[in-house]
């Protein structure tokens, strides 16, 4: 059985404002005070895992140990089967040191070169409690995904990352054109978050 989250404060192990904002909004019904790793001045750990799960757990562990507070980390990315699963865990690195996702999206489309544009966003969420005198460090991890199709030119400016080139299945607009609340209902992060909440969080007060 998963460990229940009962603490009043949670560190979001990310320096990505868009990602922190999304997770903060997803956590809002639970009355949890959220602080980002960036706001705490915590360094970004080396993400040298081979999977989304491994990298999420690296980030969650580093933030929990660095802050002494429970930490929630997300590792997510765009997976394009026609590109052998790339950019995958390297999705942020495709944007380069300046995090220019306009260039990253151009690279994805150029590499695709007319091949099958189906793709999916994958997400791993890791919730880590730091070690205490009474208990060892503990991690719970959950995965989510949303499938769709890539398009060019990009459309919309409401999302972040690769959102403007991704149309989720069953829709005709990109994540970059979605209202944030609508995206939260169906995204890969929301899919993983539903599993996390079901396992670790109590229902919010009515």
VENLINNOR-V377707 format. One record per residue. N is the residue number from 1. PHI is phi as a letter, one per 30 degrees, with the letter a starting at -180 (999 if undefined). PSI is psi in degrees with one decimal (* if undefined). Layout:
n=N phi=PHI psi=PSI
n=N phi=PHI psi=PSI
This chain:
n=1 phi=999 psi=136.8
n=2 phi=d psi=151.0
n=3 phi=d psi=138.1
n=4 phi=d psi=141.8
n=5 phi=c psi=118.8
n=6 phi=b psi=-2.0
n=7 phi=d psi=152.9
n=8 phi=d psi=-14.0
n=9 phi=b psi=141.8
n=10 phi=b psi=132.1
n=11 phi=c psi=129.0
n=12 phi=c psi=114.8
n=13 phi=d psi=68.0
n=14 phi=a psi=150.4
n=15 phi=c psi=10.9
n=16 phi=c psi=109.1
n=17 phi=e psi=-37.6
n=18 phi=d psi=-42.8
n=19 phi=d psi=-43.1
n=20 phi=d psi=-42.2
n=21 phi=d psi=-44.2
n=22 phi=d psi=-46.2
n=23 phi=d psi=-38.3
n=24 phi=e psi=-43.0
n=25 phi=d psi=-36.1
n=26 phi=d psi=-32.4
n=27 phi=d psi=-12.1
n=28 phi=e psi=-40.9
n=29 phi=d psi=-13.8
n=30 phi=c psi=0.8
n=31 phi=i psi=23.3
n=32 phi=d psi=131.8
n=33 phi=d psi=124.3
n=34 phi=c psi=134.5
n=35 phi=b psi=137.3
n=36 phi=d psi=152.6
n=37 phi=e psi=-34.1
n=38 phi=d psi=-42.9
n=39 phi=d psi=-30.5
n=40 phi=d psi=-5.3
n=41 phi=i psi=21.8
n=42 phi=d psi=140.0
n=43 phi=d psi=154.2
n=44 phi=d psi=124.4
n=45 phi=d psi=161.7
n=46 phi=d psi=121.1
n=47 phi=c psi=87.3
n=48 phi=c psi=20.0
n=49 phi=d psi=160.6
n=50 phi=c psi=-3.3
n=51 phi=b psi=165.8
n=52 phi=d psi=-41.2
n=53 phi=d psi=-47.7
n=54 phi=d psi=-42.7
n=55 phi=d psi=-37.0
n=56 phi=d psi=-41.5
n=57 phi=d psi=-35.0
n=58 phi=e psi=-46.3
n=59 phi=d psi=-41.4
n=60 phi=d psi=-43.4
n=61 phi=d psi=-44.3
n=62 phi=d psi=-42.0
n=63 phi=d psi=-39.3
n=64 phi=d psi=-43.5
n=65 phi=d psi=-36.0
n=66 phi=d psi=-28.6
n=67 phi=c psi=-22.0
n=68 phi=i psi=11.1
n=69 phi=c psi=159.4
n=70 phi=e psi=146.8
n=71 phi=b psi=143.8
n=72 phi=c psi=124.8
n=73 phi=b psi=145.5
n=74 phi=c psi=134.3
n=75 phi=b psi=123.0
n=76 phi=b psi=164.7
n=77 phi=a psi=174.1
n=78 phi=c psi=127.3
n=79 phi=c psi=121.3
n=80 phi=c psi=104.8
n=81 phi=e psi=-37.4
n=82 phi=d psi=-16.6
n=83 phi=c psi=22.7
n=84 phi=i psi=25.9
n=85 phi=j psi=-4.5
n=86 phi=d psi=159.8
n=87 phi=d psi=-19.2
n=88 phi=h psi=-129.7
n=89 phi=d psi=-9.9
n=90 phi=c psi=17.4
n=91 phi=e psi=-43.7
n=92 phi=d psi=-35.2
n=93 phi=d psi=-27.0
n=94 phi=d psi=-19.6
n=95 phi=d psi=-5.1
n=96 phi=i psi=178.8
n=97 phi=d psi=-23.3
n=98 phi=c psi=4.3
n=99 phi=h psi=43.9
n=100 phi=d psi=95.0
n=101 phi=d psi=-13.8
n=102 phi=d psi=-44.9
n=103 phi=d psi=-37.7
n=104 phi=d psi=-42.7
n=105 phi=d psi=-38.0
n=106 phi=d psi=-40.7
n=107 phi=d psi=-43.9
n=108 phi=e psi=-47.7
n=109 phi=d psi=-38.0
n=110 phi=d psi=-43.8
n=111 phi=d psi=-32.8
n=112 phi=d psi=-42.7
n=113 phi=h psi=49.3
n=114 phi=i psi=-2.1
n=115 phi=d psi=175.4
n=116 phi=e psi=120.0
n=117 phi=d psi=9.2
n=118 phi=d psi=146.7
n=119 phi=a psi=171.7
n=120 phi=b psi=152.1
n=121 phi=c psi=133.6
n=122 phi=c psi=149.0
n=123 phi=b psi=137.3
n=124 phi=b psi=129.2
n=125 phi=c psi=125.7
n=126 phi=c psi=127.1
n=127 phi=c psi=120.9
n=128 phi=b psi=129.4
n=129 phi=c psi=130.3
n=130 phi=d psi=158.5
n=131 phi=d psi=144.2
n=132 phi=b psi=177.5
n=133 phi=d psi=-25.4
n=134 phi=c psi=-18.2
n=135 phi=a psi=149.5
n=136 phi=d psi=166.0
n=137 phi=e psi=140.2
n=138 phi=b psi=138.5
n=139 phi=b psi=136.9
n=140 phi=c psi=133.0
n=141 phi=b psi=140.6
n=142 phi=b psi=147.5
n=143 phi=c psi=149.9
n=144 phi=b psi=163.8
n=145 phi=a psi=154.5
n=146 phi=b psi=130.6
n=147 phi=c psi=153.5
n=148 phi=a psi=-154.4
n=149 phi=b psi=142.9
n=150 phi=d psi=145.3
n=151 phi=b psi=159.4
n=152 phi=b psi=137.3
n=153 phi=d psi=166.0
n=154 phi=d psi=157.0
n=155 phi=b psi=130.6
n=156 phi=j psi=156.4
n=157 phi=b psi=24.4
n=158 phi=c psi=-15.3
n=159 phi=c psi=-151.6
n=160 phi=a psi=172.3
n=161 phi=i psi=-130.7
n=162 phi=d psi=7.4
n=163 phi=e psi=-41.9
n=164 phi=d psi=-8.4
n=165 phi=c psi=8.9
n=166 phi=c psi=120.1
n=167 phi=c psi=116.3
n=168 phi=d psi=151.7
n=169 phi=e psi=136.7
n=170 phi=i psi=0.5
n=171 phi=b psi=166.8
n=172 phi=b psi=15.5
n=173 phi=b psi=156.3
n=174 phi=d psi=164.2
n=175 phi=e psi=-26.5
n=176 phi=d psi=-16.6
n=177 phi=c psi=-11.6
n=178 phi=d psi=146.7
n=179 phi=d psi=142.2
n=180 phi=e psi=-41.8
n=181 phi=d psi=-34.1
n=182 phi=d psi=-38.9
n=183 phi=d psi=-41.7
n=184 phi=e psi=-28.1
n=185 phi=d psi=-23.4
n=186 phi=b psi=-2.8
n=187 phi=d psi=166.0
n=188 phi=e psi=-37.9
n=189 phi=d psi=-40.2
n=190 phi=d psi=-37.2
n=191 phi=d psi=-48.5
n=192 phi=d psi=-36.6
n=193 phi=d psi=-38.5
n=194 phi=e psi=-41.2
n=195 phi=d psi=-41.0
n=196 phi=d psi=-48.3
n=197 phi=d psi=-44.1
n=198 phi=d psi=-34.5
n=199 phi=d psi=-35.5
n=200 phi=b psi=-15.4
n=201 phi=c psi=145.9
n=202 phi=d psi=154.3
n=203 phi=d psi=140.0
n=204 phi=d psi=155.2
n=205 phi=d psi=141.5
n=206 phi=d psi=*
